[in-house]
Amino acid sequence: MNKEPAQGSSALGGFFVADEVFIMKRFAGKLKDITEVVDSHLDTNYRVGMRVVKTAAAVMICLLIALLTGGWDSVSIAAVSAIVTIRPTRGETMNSGVFRLLGTVIGGVIGILTVVIGLFLPFYSDGLFVVVIPLALILDLYLCNVLKMQDSCTISCVVTILVAVHVDLDTTVGGALIFTLFRLRDTFIGVVVATVMNIIPYRILGRLFKK
């Protein structure tokens, strides 16, 4: 009489153990699948390359220039411009450096036009700028592509946004022009610093190699 419950308990216990083993195997299989997916999207062999070093060095120089000149209000613009301008190779830098500077000018001009239009356009500051600024970017991208300056599209749009968005809408046309010139100056600093940083390391490495 007493053995039957014991046998039932043993069978029930075995069922739970088997179920737990099955669940653990399923969990281990899923965990393996997740690990494989993560590993396929990670490059564990990556090493910090020259482009990373040059980008950090360019930003550091922009920060040093801001520290020496007291231009902390515009340091982010110069730093962002430097980051956008850095290219992987010296050849790409030499080919696109001039176009990026020209793109800065195009973006600045379009930014000025956008600000001037905003000063005289009714309801611009009340929300109409949401439509006007994207239209300005379309014009910006159109000009860059027509002039075959595709490498300038990003920096040109960045300048247009910086000028059109951050200007004081209550200012005068003269004030807007001065603001734009300051933004162009900051952008030029970032572009020039990035271009120089993308050239100097190769010359240094070349001289060391010859020695």
KAKA-V791321 format. One record per pair of residues at least 4 apart in sequence whose ideal C-beta (glycine too) atoms are under 6 Angstrom apart, sorted by sequence separation. I is the first residue (numbers start at 0). J is the second residue. If there is no record, write none. Layout:
# KAKA-V791321
{{I | J} {I | J}}
This chain:
# KAKA-V791321
{{47 | 51} {49 | 53} {64 | 68} {91 | 95} {92 | 96} {95 | 99} {116 | 120} {123 | 127} {128 | 132} {151 | 155} {159 | 163} {160 | 164} {161 | 165} {170 | 174} {187 | 191} {65 | 70} {86 | 91} {122 | 127} {123 | 128} {143 | 148} {170 | 175} {65 | 71} {86 | 92} {117 | 123} {143 | 151} {65 | 74} {143 | 152} {166 | 175} {140 | 152} {143 | 155} {166 | 178} {84 | 99} {61 | 77} {139 | 155} {61 | 78} {139 | 156} {162 | 179} {58 | 78} {61 | 81} {136 | 156} {139 | 159} {162 | 182} {161 | 182} {113 | 135} {58 | 81} {57 | 81} {135 | 159} {109 | 135} {54 | 82} {158 | 186} {109 | 139} {54 | 85} {132 | 163} {53 | 85} {50 | 87} {105 | 142} {124 | 168} {102 | 148} {102 | 151} {106 | 155} {110 | 159} {98 | 148} {105 | 155} {109 | 159} {113 | 163} {103 | 154} {107 | 158} {98 | 150} {99 | 151} {102 | 154} {106 | 158} {110 | 162} {114 | 166} {98 | 151} {102 | 155} {106 | 159} {110 | 163} {95 | 150} {99 | 154} {103 | 158} {115 | 172} {114 | 175} {111 | 179} {110 | 179} {83 | 153} {83 | 154} {107 | 179} {107 | 183} {103 | 186} {76 | 161} {100 | 190} {99 | 190} {96 | 194} {92 | 194} {92 | 197} {80 | 186} {84 | 190} {77 | 185} {81 | 189} {85 | 193} {76 | 185} {80 | 189} {84 | 193} {80 | 190} {77 | 188} {81 | 192} {73 | 185} {77 | 189} {81 | 193} {89 | 201} {61 | 189} {61 | 192} {60 | 192} {57 | 192} {57 | 193} {57 | 196} {56 | 196} {53 | 196} {53 | 197}}
